[in-house]
Amino acid sequence: MTAELEQLTEAEARAELARLAELIAAANRAYHTLDTPEISDAEFDALKRRNLAIETRFPALKLADSPSDHVGAALADGFGKVAHAVRMLSLENAFDDSDITDFEERVRKYLGLKAGVAFTAEPKIDGLSLSLRYERGVLVQAATRGDGEVGENVTENARTIGDIPQLLTDAPDLLEVRGEVYMSHADFAALNQRQAAKGEKVFANPRNAAAGSLRQLDAGITAARPLRFFAYAWGALSAPLAATQFDAIARLKHMGFQTNPLTVLCTGPAEMLSHYADIEADRANLGYDIDGVVYKVNDLALQARLGFRSATPRWAIAHKFPAELAWTRLEAIDIQVGRTGALSPVARLIPVTVGGVVVSNATLHNEDYIAGRGAKGNPIREGRDIRIGDWVQIYRAGDVIPKIADVDLQRRPEFAQPFVFPQICPECGSVAHREPGDAVRRCTGGLICPAQAVERLKHFVSRGAFDIEGLGAKQVEMFFHDADLPVKTPADIFTLAARDEANGLKRLKNRDGFGETSAKKLFAAIEAKRSIPLDRLIFGLGIRHVGEAAASLLARHYSTWQAFEAAITHALPETPEWAELISIDGVGAVLAGSLVAAFQNGSERAAIDALVAELSVQPVLARAPVNSPVAGKTVVFTGTLEKMTRAEAKARAEALGAKVAGSVSAKTDLLVAGPGAGSKAKDAEKHGVTVIDEDGWLALIGQA
Ligand code: IVH
């Protein structure tokens, strides 16, 4: 019998902490090392909870190596965050052979090359990417991709993976190696068997198993899972690895990494496509999942010239394998109402395995899609509509939500009737209206619609918005329906702690699934977000058409909440405020209209004002000027450029903070004129604009 926490004396607490530490260590050993758990997960969690509760009451007694610091899943506190020194990008996808010939042509065109460019071709591993940071050859940090800018610190977990060297010989002082963590088919099958035997979760596919195993708060669990790693790229470096992609990968192999043996050099599209066909033919024998082939420009100097678009490199592309297909029966069509009121039809299916994943739901897009009509009223599926009871073909490509590709009219049951799309919101009964030209029917209930309100809240706490630790979609849903501590609007989140205080015995800490510590933590996490940068606030409002990029543009333009709020409130069409709003590069009339309408709507506006009253909104400064001699300058290129193409010149100039314009005016700072420059040179003279040639430009930007 353990004593009530409140009655423990200090001596008893000390003795119990020692006893708990031993019990937890023994349970960990049994589970992870011997793979024979002696107590149930629930018992294990109870031990850890008790341990933490005592430590919270007697902080001075906490042992130096307390089990609370080796966090177990039940007390999951999340991983630390890691800002990637070099962003982790994703890849542009290609599906057809013609996409690959186009890609090769684009690369050559960008570089202004007539001769062919060499590419590497290698399997695209279906796992999760990981960045490993080595300093002086020692592994110091491992991080997941996260949103590409900030990932999760999984260093301890990565250390348990045999393919990941802890020490490197012959490595640059700083080296970030990037690659894919994956699980082989055989290891996946054996793991699932063990999981099933223990009555634990079985994984849908090797990728999920790899992700679930790597992202364990208890590295001991990762250690017991058979993970592998292929290195295929790098981030920050103190010295180049080689002159080519192929040699750089060979160097990583020499350092001790596993690199994919099916990596080859190709001289052009014909060889790339033939290697793709070889890999596809061998796919089933590889022993691990791949979902395509990745091609990369081999010459690293050319890679550097090609650079990046916003989220993908210009020098690489992923050639995906065709989607997987399967037939099953459509049992029902449910209508889900989203954050902006969109009524989305969801197909409920008799579960079917598509490419190793059990699919029981698929998207049906919108009412036209169900009726067999495309966006412009054109027939799709030769006009065949989709009815409840039909046999339908499910299409699944990679990670995307499964879709219904086709319907089998031969097997259509006699009772099947054309689907009647609701004209009334199924969640709140408001009229669901479809604007001319819009494929989507929307509930007009706004915040009175519970579905819209709860989806807004989920968006509000999401990663790019307020990102409140411990308050995810699940918790938001719970609080939304909570009778004692309801959260109906974002402002309610910030009054949660005060309202909880007033609730006496019904307080959060006394509820199932919560305790003193987790309730405190939640309130602290909310408190931490009371101070919020303007761009996150604008995005968090969840206004239709105002995504993360637009929110950032708006925040940088107006800087403060006061300026933003005043401008949007007054920005009715034809006012100077409206003209200013749509003059922002990247803000169009549709976005502006949606934003202004939200601020004019009584209940929306009340919710925004109530929220802002709870917050301290941090101003956002205009983007820090890039430190380069051309930053902030307006540049025009004309005539023939010999060392780079126009596209490359423009991208490089913009990366250095310059604005590239198409014609010369009084606002132009610099005209870069190659041979054959015509009227623009004359315009430059007229406006007194400095004219330099291509070499002069390269010298100016330090790339001569
Ligand atoms: S290169 C800058 N090579 O695919 C580009 N990625 O869809 C760096 N992936 O996030 C990635 N196999 O997780 C590259 N051989 C391979 C890959 C590969 C799998 C993953 C990677 C990336 C995703 C993009």
Residues whose N, C-alpha, C, O or C-beta is under 5 A from the ligand:
A	BS01	IVH	L89 S90 L91 E122 P123 K124 I125 L128 S129 E180 Y232 A233 V294 P313
